[in-house]
Amino acid sequence: MAKAGNVAKATNIEDRLDASVWKICSVAMLGSFLSQLDATVVNVSLSSLAAELHSSLSVIQWVTSGYLLALALMLPLNGWLVDRIGAKSLYLWCFSTFTVSSMLCGMAWSAHALVGFRVLQGMSGGLLAPMAQMMLAKAAGKHMARVMGYGALPVMLGPILGPVIAGAILQHASWRWLFYVNLPVGVLAIILAAMFLPSDEGETRRRDLDLAGLALLSPGLVLFLYGSDHLQERTGVATMAVGLALLLVFLAMASRKGDRALIDLRLFKGKVFPVSARTQFLSNGIMFAAQMLIPYYLLSMSGRTPSAVGWMMAPLGLGMVCSYPMMGRLTKRFGIRRVSAAGAALATIGTLPFVYLAGHGLVTTVLEATLFVRGIGLGAIGIPSLTAAYSSVPKRDLPMATTSLNIVQRIGGPTLTTLCATFLAWRMQAGGNALPGAFRDAFVLLCGLHVLLLVSALGLPYSIGEKLENEEADAVAESLSE
């Protein structure tokens, strides 16, 4: 009887989430939200900014490009900085710099000044999203899928709300409020981070910075991402090739250096982490490729305006928002592999109708239902695979794992988008600009990528890993003994 009572007590302790986890989650959500929001908030504002600052569109577009490239530039430093100064100190520095640079962006007196301040903002914002992931993974433990399901919502809401907030500001106030709006949120986040984040000064360790690796990886990422976004230009192809070459040289060098490298590639020698990373690469890449392909199809074949196409794409985001909060309960009941594979299968089913629509004409009700199903499927892949990845490494390696996964995610988007865009252009040229056939073949390719994603998801583990489960069991036993 006493034994049964102890088992029930252990189960309750295991299932109960400490209030400190939700406090850390609130801080992490603010970081993710602002980072994602600022990546999109100026996209609909470029023409207004060009007019207000008396600049050309080719110069003012660097307000967006400079921010995104600065994100990629700083990403490789995440793991090293966490090891050197600790997660809490780094997060406070990043948010403080992000808030100050937001104020400077609002005070910018010229286009070039605004671009410079946006680069500074991007350098600090580039660490907010991976830091948020790492803090959630570290605090949530065995409840990672549940906590990250809620923590990922701002990542979805930021890109959705960005254009809406920007449109309202430009209609009723000065463009400077595009950046001033960050100030109260930034100050709140700094206060909450100081109050809620646990001190980790004792976990810091002295590790020399791999300068050679940094000189290869950061420019390689920036050049690769910039080149993939400018493939229609001859210089874009050359830039992407140089970036890829730098990344390959970095991989060769890092494989020899081991834990002295900027990114410890030994993480990819385990059984779970490389499968999770591959799933993240394909999932992120497919999502970005479809965000290019589907709107382009709707604009070309339906004759709708860009704003109308934006509303037509809304069911996709709605489906993802609906699936995220359920990830904790679903993975606990069915396991990581089944949930992620079911999501991949559902996303494939939600993509197949586009092959038919491309050849037979657009049916709005079919489009909306298909996008919603596809959104639910995609939303069920990312969090379980992230949970598997973070659960497969020791806590001391979480900063390195976070950096590695975020780099893999960022490379996946432009890689598969470039593949689909190049294939579509080739089919349009080979078919004499016959749009229906070209789009049909491009959607067939996208479905093929979905099948690869399904195969990868089937390789994920069923549970979140024996190592973490043993740590949680020890914690439960210790609490019972007290």
C-alpha positions as CSV (number, residue, x, y, z in Angstrom):
1,M,0.0,0.0,0.0
2,A,2.8,2.3,1.0
3,K,4.6,1.3,-2.2
4,A,1.6,2.2,-4.3
5,G,1.3,5.5,-2.6
6,N,5.0,6.3,-3.3
7,V,4.5,5.4,-6.9
8,A,1.5,7.7,-7.2
9,K,3.4,10.4,-5.4
10,A,6.4,10.0,-7.7
11,T,4.1,10.2,-10.7
12,N,2.5,13.4,-9.5
13,I,6.0,14.9,-8.9
14,E,7.1,13.9,-12.3
15,D,4.0,15.3,-14.0
16,R,3.9,18.6,-12.1
17,L,5.7,21.6,-13.7
18,D,7.4,23.9,-11.3
19,A,6.3,27.5,-11.4
20,S,9.9,28.6,-12.2
21,V,9.7,26.8,-15.5
22,W,6.7,29.0,-16.6
23,K,8.6,32.1,-15.4
24,I,11.6,31.1,-17.6
25,C,9.2,30.3,-20.4
26,S,7.7,33.9,-20.2
27,V,11.1,35.4,-20.5
28,A,12.1,33.2,-23.4
29,M,8.8,33.8,-25.3
30,L,9.4,37.6,-25.2
31,G,12.9,37.1,-26.7
32,S,11.6,34.9,-29.5
33,F,8.6,37.1,-30.2
34,L,10.6,40.4,-30.6
35,S,13.3,38.7,-32.7
36,Q,10.7,37.2,-35.1
37,L,8.6,40.4,-35.1
38,D,11.5,42.6,-36.0
39,A,12.5,40.3,-38.8
40,T,9.2,41.1,-40.6
41,V,7.9,44.4,-39.2
42,V,9.7,46.5,-41.8
43,N,9.0,44.3,-44.8
44,V,5.8,46.2,-45.6
45,S,7.4,49.5,-44.7
46,L,10.3,49.7,-47.2
47,S,8.6,52.0,-49.6
48,S,7.5,54.3,-46.8
49,L,11.0,54.3,-45.3
50,A,12.6,55.1,-48.7
51,A,10.3,58.1,-49.2
52,E,10.7,59.4,-45.6
53,L,14.5,59.1,-45.6
54,H,14.9,60.2,-49.3
55,S,16.6,57.0,-50.3
56,S,16.4,54.5,-53.1
57,L,14.7,51.1,-52.6
58,S,18.0,49.3,-53.3
59,V,19.6,51.0,-50.3
60,I,16.6,50.9,-47.9
61,Q,16.1,47.1,-48.6
62,W,19.3,46.6,-46.5
63,V,17.1,47.6,-43.5
64,T,15.7,44.0,-43.9
65,S,18.7,42.2,-45.4
66,G,21.2,43.7,-43.0
67,Y,19.2,42.6,-40.0
68,L,18.8,39.0,-41.3
69,L,22.5,38.7,-42.3
70,A,23.6,40.1,-38.9
71,L,21.4,37.3,-37.3
72,A,23.4,34.7,-39.2
73,L,26.7,36.4,-38.5
74,M,26.3,36.1,-34.7
75,L,24.7,32.7,-34.5
76,P,28.0,30.6,-34.4
77,L,29.1,32.5,-31.3
78,N,26.1,31.5,-29.2
79,G,27.7,28.3,-27.7
80,W,31.0,29.9,-26.9
81,L,29.5,33.0,-25.3
82,V,27.2,30.9,-23.1
83,D,30.2,28.9,-21.9
84,R,32.2,32.0,-21.2
85,I,29.7,34.4,-19.4
86,G,26.7,32.2,-18.7
87,A,23.2,32.1,-20.2
88,K,21.6,34.7,-17.9
89,S,24.3,37.3,-18.4
90,L,24.3,36.8,-22.2
91,Y,20.5,37.1,-22.4
92,L,20.6,40.3,-20.3
93,W,23.3,41.8,-22.6
94,C,21.5,40.8,-25.7
95,F,18.1,42.2,-24.7
96,S,19.7,45.4,-23.4
97,T,21.6,45.9,-26.7
98,F,18.5,45.0,-28.7
99,T,16.4,47.6,-26.8
100,V,19.0,50.3,-27.1
101,S,19.5,49.6,-30.8
102,S,15.7,49.7,-31.3
103,M,15.7,53.2,-29.8
104,L,18.6,54.2,-32.1
105,C,16.7,52.9,-35.1
106,G,13.8,55.1,-34.2
107,M,16.2,58.1,-33.9
108,A,18.0,57.4,-37.3
109,W,18.6,60.6,-39.3
110,S,19.3,58.9,-42.7
111,A,18.9,55.6,-44.5
112,H,22.6,54.6,-43.9
113,A,22.2,55.3,-40.2
114,L,19.1,53.2,-40.0
115,V,20.8,50.3,-41.8
116,G,23.8,50.5,-39.4
117,F,21.5,50.5,-36.3
118,R,19.5,47.6,-37.8
119,V,22.7,45.6,-38.2
120,L,23.5,46.2,-34.5
121,Q,19.9,45.2,-33.7
122,G,20.3,42.0,-35.7
123,M,23.6,41.1,-34.0
124,S,21.9,41.1,-30.6
125,G,18.6,39.7,-31.9
126,G,20.4,36.8,-33.6
127,L,21.2,35.3,-30.2
128,L,17.7,35.8,-28.7
129,A,15.9,32.9,-30.5
130,P,18.6,30.2,-29.9
131,M,19.0,31.4,-26.3
132,A,15.2,31.1,-25.8
133,Q,15.3,27.5,-27.1
134,M,18.3,26.6,-24.9
135,M,16.7,28.0,-21.8
136,L,13.4,26.2,-22.4
137,A,15.3,22.9,-23.0
138,K,17.4,23.3,-19.9
139,A,14.5,24.2,-17.6
140,A,11.8,21.9,-18.9
141,G,13.6,18.6,-18.7
142,K,11.3,15.7,-19.5
143,H,8.4,18.1,-20.1
144,M,10.2,19.7,-23.0
145,A,7.6,19.0,-25.7
146,R,4.9,20.5,-23.5
147,V,6.8,23.7,-22.6
148,M,8.3,24.2,-26.1
149,G,4.8,23.8,-27.6
150,Y,3.7,27.0,-25.8
151,G,7.1,28.6,-26.1
152,A,7.1,28.2,-29.9
153,L,3.8,30.2,-30.3
154,P,5.6,33.6,-30.5
155,V,7.8,32.3,-33.3
156,M,4.5,31.8,-35.3
157,L,2.8,35.0,-34.1
158,G,5.8,37.3,-34.8
159,P,5.7,36.9,-38.6
160,I,1.9,37.0,-38.6
161,L,1.6,40.1,-36.5
162,G,4.6,42.0,-38.0
163,P,2.9,43.2,-41.1
164,V,-0.4,43.9,-39.2
165,I,1.4,46.1,-36.6
166,A,3.5,47.8,-39.2
167,G,0.4,48.7,-41.3
168,A,-1.4,50.1,-38.2
169,I,1.7,52.2,-37.2
170,L,2.2,53.6,-40.7
171,Q,-1.4,54.6,-41.0
172,H,-1.7,56.3,-37.6
173,A,1.9,57.3,-36.5
174,S,5.4,58.0,-37.7
175,W,7.6,55.2,-39.1
176,R,9.9,55.7,-36.0
177,W,7.3,53.8,-33.9
178,L,8.1,50.7,-35.9
179,F,11.1,50.6,-33.6
180,Y,10.0,52.5,-30.5
181,V,7.3,49.9,-30.0
182,N,10.1,47.5,-28.9
183,L,11.1,49.7,-26.0
184,P,8.5,48.9,-23.4
185,V,8.6,45.2,-24.2
186,G,12.4,45.2,-24.1
187,V,12.4,47.0,-20.7
188,L,9.9,44.5,-19.4
189,A,11.9,41.5,-20.7
190,I,15.1,42.8,-19.0
191,I,13.3,43.2,-15.7
192,L,11.7,39.7,-15.9
193,A,15.0,38.1,-17.0
194,A,16.8,39.6,-14.0
195,M,14.1,38.3,-11.7
196,F,13.2,34.9,-13.1
197,L,16.3,33.5,-14.8
198,P,18.4,31.3,-12.5
199,S,22.0,32.4,-11.9
200,D,24.4,30.1,-13.8
201,E,27.8,31.7,-13.1
202,G,29.0,28.5,-11.5
203,E,28.4,26.7,-14.8
204,T,30.7,28.9,-16.9
205,R,33.9,27.5,-18.2
206,R,36.9,29.0,-19.9
207,R,37.1,28.0,-23.5
208,D,39.3,29.5,-26.1
209,L,37.5,31.0,-29.1
210,D,38.1,29.2,-32.4
211,L,39.1,32.3,-34.4
212,A,39.9,30.3,-37.5
213,G,36.5,28.6,-37.3
214,L,34.7,31.9,-36.7
215,A,36.5,33.4,-39.7
216,L,35.1,30.6,-41.9
217,L,31.7,29.8,-40.4
218,S,30.2,33.3,-39.9
219,P,31.1,34.7,-43.3
220,G,30.2,31.4,-44.9
221,L,26.7,31.5,-43.5
222,V,26.2,35.2,-44.5
223,L,27.5,34.7,-48.0
224,F,25.5,31.5,-48.5
225,L,22.2,33.1,-47.3
226,Y,22.8,36.3,-49.3
227,G,23.7,34.4,-52.4
228,S,20.6,32.1,-52.1
229,D,18.5,35.3,-52.0
230,H,20.1,36.8,-55.1
231,L,20.4,33.7,-57.4
232,Q,18.8,35.6,-60.2
233,E,22.0,37.7,-60.4
234,R,25.3,36.4,-61.6
235,T,27.0,37.7,-58.5
236,G,24.5,35.9,-56.3
237,V,25.5,32.5,-57.7
238,A,29.2,33.3,-57.1
239,T,28.5,34.5,-53.6
240,M,26.6,31.4,-52.7
241,A,29.4,29.2,-54.1
242,V,32.0,31.0,-52.0
243,G,29.8,30.7,-48.9
244,L,29.4,27.0,-49.5
245,A,33.1,26.6,-50.0
246,L,33.8,28.3,-46.7
247,L,31.3,26.1,-44.9
248,L,32.9,23.0,-46.3
249,V,36.4,24.1,-45.2
250,F,35.0,24.8,-41.8
251,L,33.5,21.3,-41.5
252,A,36.8,19.7,-42.5
253,M,38.7,21.8,-39.9
254,A,36.1,21.4,-37.1
255,S,36.1,17.6,-37.6
256,R,39.9,17.6,-36.7
257,K,39.6,20.0,-33.7
258,G,36.9,18.1,-31.8
259,D,35.6,20.1,-28.7
260,R,38.1,22.9,-29.5
261,A,36.1,23.8,-32.6
262,L,33.5,26.6,-32.7
263,I,30.9,23.8,-33.3
264,D,31.6,20.4,-31.9
265,L,30.8,18.1,-34.7
266,R,31.0,15.1,-32.4
267,L,27.3,15.8,-31.5
268,F,26.5,14.5,-35.0
269,K,28.1,11.1,-34.3
270,G,25.4,10.1,-31.9
271,K,22.3,8.1,-32.9
272,V,19.5,10.6,-32.2
273,F,21.0,14.1,-32.7
274,P,21.9,13.7,-36.4
275,V,18.5,12.3,-37.2
276,S,16.8,15.2,-35.4
277,A,19.0,17.7,-37.1
278,R,18.2,16.2,-40.5
279,T,14.5,16.3,-39.7
280,Q,14.9,20.0,-38.7
281,F,16.8,20.8,-41.9
282,L,14.1,19.2,-44.1
283,S,11.1,20.6,-42.1
284,N,12.4,24.2,-42.1
285,G,13.5,23.9,-45.7
286,I,10.2,22.6,-46.9
287,M,8.3,25.2,-45.0
288,F,10.3,28.1,-46.6
289,A,10.2,26.5,-50.0
290,A,6.4,26.2,-49.9
291,Q,6.1,29.8,-48.6
292,M,7.8,30.8,-51.9
293,L,6.1,28.3,-54.2
294,I,2.5,28.5,-53.1
295,P,2.1,32.3,-53.0
296,Y,3.9,32.5,-56.4
297,Y,1.4,30.0,-57.8
298,L,-1.5,31.9,-56.4
299,L,-0.3,35.2,-57.8
300,S,0.5,33.7,-61.2
301,M,-2.5,31.5,-61.7
302,S,-5.4,33.2,-59.8
303,G,-4.7,36.8,-60.6
304,R,-5.2,37.8,-56.9
305,T,-3.5,40.8,-55.3
306,P,-0.6,40.3,-52.9
307,S,-2.7,41.3,-49.9
308,A,-5.5,38.8,-51.0
309,V,-2.9,36.1,-51.3
310,G,-1.6,36.9,-47.8
311,W,-5.1,36.3,-46.4
312,M,-5.5,33.1,-48.5
313,M,-2.3,31.7,-46.8
314,A,-3.7,32.4,-43.3
315,P,-5.1,28.8,-42.7
316,L,-1.5,27.5,-42.9
317,G,-0.4,29.5,-39.9
318,L,-3.7,28.8,-38.1
319,G,-3.1,25.1,-38.4
320,M,0.4,25.4,-37.0
321,V,-0.9,27.5,-34.1
322,C,-3.6,24.9,-33.3
323,S,-1.1,22.0,-33.2
324,Y,1.7,23.6,-31.2
325,P,0.0,23.6,-27.7
326,M,-1.0,19.9,-28.1
327,M,2.5,18.6,-28.6
328,G,3.2,17.9,-25.0
329,R,0.1,15.7,-24.5
330,L,0.5,14.0,-27.8
331,T,4.2,13.1,-27.4
332,K,3.6,11.9,-23.9
333,R,0.8,9.6,-25.1
334,F,2.1,8.4,-28.5
335,G,5.8,9.1,-28.4
336,I,8.1,11.4,-30.4
337,R,8.4,9.2,-33.5
338,R,4.7,8.5,-34.0
339,V,3.7,12.2,-33.5
340,S,6.5,13.5,-35.8
341,A,5.9,10.9,-38.5
342,A,2.1,11.4,-38.3
343,G,2.7,15.2,-38.7
344,A,5.0,14.5,-41.7
345,A,2.4,12.2,-43.3
346,L,-0.4,14.8,-42.7
347,A,1.8,17.6,-44.2
348,T,2.4,15.4,-47.3
349,I,-1.4,14.8,-47.6
350,G,-1.9,18.5,-47.3
351,T,0.5,19.1,-50.2
352,L,-0.7,16.5,-52.7
353,P,-3.8,18.5,-53.7
354,F,-1.6,21.3,-55.1
355,V,-0.5,18.9,-57.8
356,Y,-4.1,18.6,-58.9
357,L,-4.9,22.3,-58.4
358,A,-2.0,23.3,-60.6
359,G,-3.3,21.3,-63.5
360,H,-7.1,21.8,-63.1
361,G,-7.5,25.3,-61.7
362,L,-7.8,26.8,-58.3
363,V,-10.7,25.8,-55.9
364,T,-10.6,28.2,-52.9
365,T,-12.3,25.8,-50.4
366,V,-9.9,23.0,-51.3
367,L,-7.0,25.4,-51.0
368,E,-8.0,26.6,-47.5
369,A,-8.7,23.1,-46.2
370,T,-5.4,21.8,-47.7
371,L,-3.4,24.7,-46.1
372,F,-5.0,24.1,-42.7
373,V,-4.2,20.4,-42.8
374,R,-0.7,21.1,-44.0
375,G,-0.2,23.6,-41.2
376,I,-1.3,21.1,-38.5
377,G,1.1,18.5,-40.0
378,L,4.1,20.9,-40.1
379,G,3.4,22.1,-36.6
380,A,3.6,18.5,-35.3
381,I,7.2,17.9,-36.7
382,G,9.4,20.6,-35.3
383,I,8.8,20.4,-31.6
384,P,9.1,16.6,-31.2
385,S,12.3,16.5,-33.3
386,L,13.8,19.4,-31.2
387,T,12.8,17.6,-28.0
388,A,14.6,14.5,-29.2
389,A,17.7,16.4,-30.2
390,Y,18.0,18.3,-26.9
391,S,17.2,15.2,-24.8
392,S,20.0,13.3,-26.5
393,V,22.8,15.5,-25.2
394,P,24.0,16.3,-21.7
395,K,22.9,19.6,-20.2
396,R,26.4,21.0,-20.4
397,D,26.3,20.6,-24.2
398,L,23.0,22.3,-24.7
399,P,24.5,25.7,-25.8
400,M,26.5,23.8,-28.5
401,A,23.5,21.8,-29.5
402,T,21.3,24.9,-29.8
403,T,23.9,26.7,-32.0
404,S,24.2,23.6,-34.2
405,L,20.5,23.1,-34.7
406,N,19.8,26.8,-35.4
407,I,22.5,26.8,-38.1
408,V,21.1,23.7,-39.7
409,Q,17.6,25.3,-39.6
410,R,18.9,28.5,-41.3
411,I,20.7,26.6,-44.0
412,G,17.7,24.4,-44.7
413,G,15.4,27.2,-45.7
414,P,17.4,28.8,-48.5
415,T,18.8,25.4,-49.7
416,L,15.4,23.8,-50.4
417,T,13.9,27.1,-51.5
418,T,16.7,27.5,-54.1
419,L,16.2,23.9,-55.2
420,C,12.4,24.4,-55.8
421,A,12.9,27.9,-57.4
422,T,15.6,26.6,-59.8
423,F,13.5,23.6,-60.7
424,L,10.4,25.7,-61.4
425,A,12.4,28.1,-63.5
426,W,13.9,25.2,-65.5
427,R,10.5,23.6,-66.1
428,M,9.0,27.0,-67.2
429,Q,11.8,27.4,-69.7
430,A,11.7,23.8,-70.9
431,G,7.9,23.9,-71.3
432,G,7.8,27.2,-73.2
433,N,6.5,29.2,-70.1
434,A,3.6,26.8,-69.7
435,L,2.7,27.7,-66.1
436,P,0.3,24.9,-65.2
437,G,2.7,22.1,-66.1
438,A,5.7,23.9,-64.5
439,F,3.8,24.4,-61.2
440,R,2.5,20.9,-61.2
441,D,6.0,19.4,-61.6
442,A,7.3,21.8,-58.9
443,F,4.6,20.6,-56.5
444,V,5.5,17.0,-57.3
445,L,9.1,17.8,-56.3
446,L,7.8,19.4,-53.1
447,C,5.8,16.2,-52.3
448,G,9.0,14.2,-52.9
449,L,10.8,16.3,-50.3
450,H,7.9,15.7,-47.9
451,V,8.4,11.9,-48.4
452,L,12.1,12.4,-47.4
453,L,10.9,14.3,-44.3
454,L,8.5,11.4,-43.4
455,V,11.4,8.9,-43.8
456,S,13.6,11.1,-41.5
457,A,10.8,11.4,-38.9
458,L,10.5,7.7,-38.8
459,G,14.1,7.5,-37.6
460,L,13.4,9.6,-34.5
461,P,13.3,7.7,-31.2
462,Y,10.1,6.7,-29.6
463,S,10.8,8.3,-26.2
464,I,12.9,11.3,-25.2
465,G,16.0,9.2,-24.3
466,E,17.1,7.0,-21.5
467,K,19.7,9.4,-20.3
468,L,17.2,12.2,-19.5
469,E,14.7,9.7,-18.1
470,N,17.3,8.4,-15.7
471,E,18.1,11.9,-14.6
472,E,14.4,12.6,-14.0
473,A,14.1,9.3,-12.1
474,D,17.0,10.2,-9.8
475,A,15.4,13.6,-9.2
476,V,12.1,12.0,-8.2
477,A,13.8,9.5,-5.9
478,E,15.8,12.3,-4.3
479,S,12.6,14.3,-3.7
480,L,10.9,11.3,-2.2
481,S,13.7,10.6,0.2
482,E,13.5,14.1,1.5
